[in-house]
Every structure is written in structure tokens, then in C-alpha cells.
Amino acid sequence: MKGNPELLRQLNERRIFNTIRLKGPISRVALQRQTNLTLPTVSRAVETLLEHGWVRSIGVADSSGGRPPEMLEICAGGAGAIGVEIGRQEARVVYVNLVAEVEAETSIDIHELDGPNHLIAYLQNFIETYGVDKSRILGVGVAAPGTVDAPGGRILYPSDLPEAWHGAEIVQQIGNGLHLQAWIENDANAAALGETWFGKGLDKRHSIFILADAGVGAGVVIDGKIYSGSNSTTGEFSHTIVDIHGETCICGRRGCLNTAVSIYNIDRAIRAGRSRADGESFDTVIANAKRQLNPDADVLHRFFEYLSVGISNLVQVLDPGMVILGGRMLLADSFMTDSVIMGVREICGDGHFEILPTSFGMNAVAVGAATLVLQSLFDHTQLVAHP
Ligand SMILES: [Zn+2]
């Protein structure tokens, strides 16, 4: 590290910025104590952060003798990031400030966006429509379903997404089209990251995000970082086997979670038991299940059973501090989240982890995508991992 003063400066600056975020308002002396850096190092980093407008002084604190210290806090509006969820049904775009509060948001039917080039025009329009100061935008994070090549900046096999997205080199295209740095990640992974850095996981370094949209995915964050595995297939939670004698899944194996929890299989199971109009909403299924009407009640009961077993298996292996529930199916009604929480608690018992709905509602994935950008300001360990 001695041979690279620029890297060392960046490391220190991120540590100090993150400490101000978590502990502010805080004085320079307290920052020095928290980080074990020298006071000149702290002062230099603080000057840079003040110049950027990412940190501000809120005056002096009461003195306990000696010169009263100037107190510093994060200036949330000083900069921000764009987060994009490329979903199977819609694309959702948010602009968040430095503490991941949503300042502007919009969404569009995914079929109205004809691939990445159209997305770039849509983002340009979003920036202009909401009057987002482009000089304050630090980058664009994109989250997509299925397998993504995060280091290569590409969407790989987004099942159920229109053809135009397959293999899209989205990071490079955003860079060229908007002149902004971009990141990409799997949707559930991004949501887990957002929760760990800015949501209910603030003090939980290990978390699992269960994202139930058309299918069910799981994102894993370990020690504040996305766990991608060797082949970026950690999101394939829906093809974990929870019933070895179960139905044959589309993947060819038996008893995958997917056979009970994907929206297609739920739809199919209900149609087998009663007539169901095209376009009948998932809310109707929930309403019927709540009134104990079959087949809806049985179908959702199976959903809860399978998903609870799947989540419990993850908890057993990974020992997370927190399990967060999100996505359109789970957030459709508190009946859904409550039932899953009860199911997991029945298997795992109480105590050693929290399980609760996301802090960000339907924006969880988009905020998670924006967190890819914000993490690059606060996470000094990223510099060590990828110098
Ligand atoms: Zn399967």
C-alpha cells in the first residue's frame, strides 16, 4: 500500500465518508478516533468532501473545555445516483440522493422499451422531466432478472425479457449514450445490497433478499458485498429442490421451489381447480385464499410451504442476520409476507435472525441498483478487492 499514495488517499476518503454517513454529526477529532487515522489525513479528506458538497458543516458543538469542535454531517442532496430495474413486467427508474432516499421515480411497461437504446433515451427524458441536475449524477446502476455478467457489464440470459435485452452490453451503452459510469447486477442481489447499505440491514452485514415477482429469486450479501458465486448463478433460488418426490419442473428436475411459487405455476394450478378469466389479478387469488376458498387457498398454502422450506434452507446454510422479503407477489398483501414469516419461524424458530418486508417497497430493486453506484463512494474494501 505504501507504494500507492493515490489508492491510500481514496481508501481513507471512503472510510471517512462512510463514518460521517453512519455517525454524523461528528467532529474531525471524533472521526480520527473512529478511524484510527491521523488528524491531518482526516482533515484533508474532509476538505475534499466539503469541496464536492457531499459533506457539510452544521456549526460548532458545545465545548467540554477548549475550542468547540465543528460538526460534520453528510449532505444527502449533494449528489445522487440513478437506479434502473429491468423487470419482466415493467422498467422502474429512480433517482436517489447520497443516503438512497428516492427523489424522483417513474416506471414504464417493459414491452414499450425496445431494448437498451430506447432505455437510454428514456433515462435522458427522465433526467430532463424531473429536473435532475446532471452534474450531481454519479452514475447509473442497472438490475436485471436472471444471469448477468457484472464484471463484463452485460445482461446474459434474462428469461422472459424481450429479445432486444439478451446479451445487451448495457454498461458500455449507457457510458456512450449518457456519459455516465454504469454498473449492472442481478435484481435480487441488487435489492439485498440496497437493504444492507441503506435499509433495515444497516447493522446487518450478512443478508438474504427474497424477491418474488414472476418467479422467485434470492440475493445474498455477505459482509456488505454481493455474493456472486463462481458462475453468477446464485439467483437460481427457484430451482433449489424442496420436495424430492415433487412435480417435474421446467428444468427437468423434480420438486423445485419453482413448481409451487412461480406465477405461471400458481396460475396453472388455479385453472386446474376453477375457471379463471384472463387478466384476473393475483389480488383475487389472495382474496379467495383469505376466505379459505379453494383451489386458491390450497395453491397459496403450497406456495407458503415451499417458499418457507426454501428460505429456511438458505438460513440454515448461510446464517444471515436478516432475511428481507420483496417483489410484487410478496408485497401484494401483508397476508403474503405474514404467512411466509410464520412459515419460516415454524421451521427455524425465533431469535438468531430477523425476517421482515423490504424498507423500499416496490422500489427495492431500483434502489438496490442505485446502491451499486453509491457503494463505490462508501466501501473502501472494494478498492482492496478490485484495485
Ligand atoms: Zn427447476
Boltz pocket constraint, residues with backbone or C-beta under 6 A from the ligand:
constraints:
  - pocket:
      binder: B
      contacts: [[A, 238], [A, 239], [A, 240], [A, 249], [A, 250], [A, 251], [A, 252], [A, 253], [A, 256], [A, 258]]
      max_distance: 6.0
